[in-house]
Amino acid sequence: MTQSVISTDIKGTILSWNRAAEELYGRTGESVIGSPLREALPADRALAELPVIFEVLRAGGSWSATRQVNHQSLVLLTGSPVRDDGENVSGFVFVSIPLDGLALPPPVESERLRQREAQLHQAQQIARIASWSWHVASDALEESAELLEILGLDPTSNLTLTELLNSCVHPEDRDRLGAACQRASVEDLPLDVECRFRAPIGAERVLHLRAQRVLDQSGDVERIDGVAQDVTAILEYEGISTDWVRLGAEAVERIAARLPDVVILDLGLPDVNGIRLYEEIAGRWPGLPILFSTGHGDEKLLTNTPGGKLVGYLQKPYTSDVLIAALEELLR
């Protein structure tokens, strides 16, 4: 049995593509190595799931499902993390095993695959990560069941991006999110933004959205594929009450009004540099612990924090266990 083997780095850029992969997917290794995996695989549901699958693999999990490639070959596709010498996840490997013509016991295999799909769903729920796609030309949205659940929307909802912005996004964040989506559709830059969403019942959620554009065979933008993490739910799940603000100026006012036990500070604020805000908070409240949260790998910046004060650092996205462990370490 010939197995297709594809390896990528931590960002999903293809590093290797064996001969079996060339035969299965109809692309030569020379033409795809160095390209994002999402651009090399045939467009189907597997491609839409890739952002969520990457998050599961980065967290050390695994994934598998059956897929029909090019509307012909049925394969079992598995994904696993690759670790470096320090046991950190440094990349991924995807193996495709042809199932056509194999005498597999259908009931057993079907149940096993259903369990795998359920594990992916459970991983998304635990990390509060959901997937979404925005079809640029039609403005149509595709939301995973997890995202609809987070937003409190009917499972049969069929929204456009414009409708989502007007009905679910906090009024102060609508223009910012809309502009970020438009910018991601015309520039080869990832979307990375946090916004407040309001469910129909009135509950407010803070979601961290990350996405990347996907091009069609002509090189035109087809859609934006991304993931969303429910930041609010991570702490709620642990019974911790939170107060969220979008601007640095608001944060200072809120801290002055009611001193919290700890501040979780995003470095990418819209009105002020995160390090400068930290300096102001540390100067006015020197005993207040600070936990930096960012999606940009800015840990090296923290070596210049004033007075060498101990701070915590988290790279998005993260699960509740990772967040709680960081808080406990900081509050010792």
Stockholm file with secondary structure:
# STOCKHOLM 1.0

chainA/1-332         MTQSVISTDIKGTILSWNRAAEELYGRTGESVIGSPLREALPADRALAELPVIFEVLRAGGSWSATRQVNHQSLVLLTGSPVRDDGENVSGFVFVSIPLDGLALPPPVESERLRQREAQLHQAQQIARIASWSWHVASDALEESAELLEILGLDPTSNLTLTELLNSCVHPEDRDRLGAACQRASVEDLPLDVECRFRAPIGAERVLHLRAQRVLDQSGDVERIDGVAQDVTAILEYEGISTDWVRLGAEAVERIAARLPDVVILDLGLPDVNGIRLYEEIAGRWPGLPILFSTGHGDEKLLTNTPGGKLVGYLQKPYTSDVLIAALEELLR
#=GR chainA/1-332 SS CCCEEEEEETTCBEEEECHHHHHHHSCCHHHHTTSBHHHHSCSSHHHHHHHHHHHHHHTTCCEEEEEEETTTEEEEEEEEEEECTTSCEEEEEEEEEECTTCCCCHHHHHHHHHHHHHHHHHHHHHHTEEEEEEETTTTEEEECHHHHHHHTCCTTCCCBHHHHHHHHBCTTTHHHHHHHHHHHHHSSSCEEEEEEEECTTSCEEEEEEEEEEEECTTSCEEEEEEEEEEHHHHHHTTTCCCCCCSSHHHHHHHHHHSCCSCEEEESBCSSSBHHHHHHHHHHHCTTCCEEEEESSCCGGGGGGCGGGCCCEEEESSCCHHHHHHHHHHHTC
#=GC SS_cons         CCCEEEEEETTCBEEEECHHHHHHHSCCHHHHTTSBHHHHSCSSHHHHHHHHHHHHHHTTCCEEEEEEETTTEEEEEEEEEEECTTSCEEEEEEEEEECTTCCCCHHHHHHHHHHHHHHHHHHHHHHTEEEEEEETTTTEEEECHHHHHHHTCCTTCCCBHHHHHHHHBCTTTHHHHHHHHHHHHHSSSCEEEEEEEECTTSCEEEEEEEEEEEECTTSCEEEEEEEEEEHHHHHHTTTCCCCCCSSHHHHHHHHHHSCCSCEEEESBCSSSBHHHHHHHHHHHCTTCCEEEEESSCCGGGGGGCGGGCCCEEEESSCCHHHHHHHHHHHTC
//
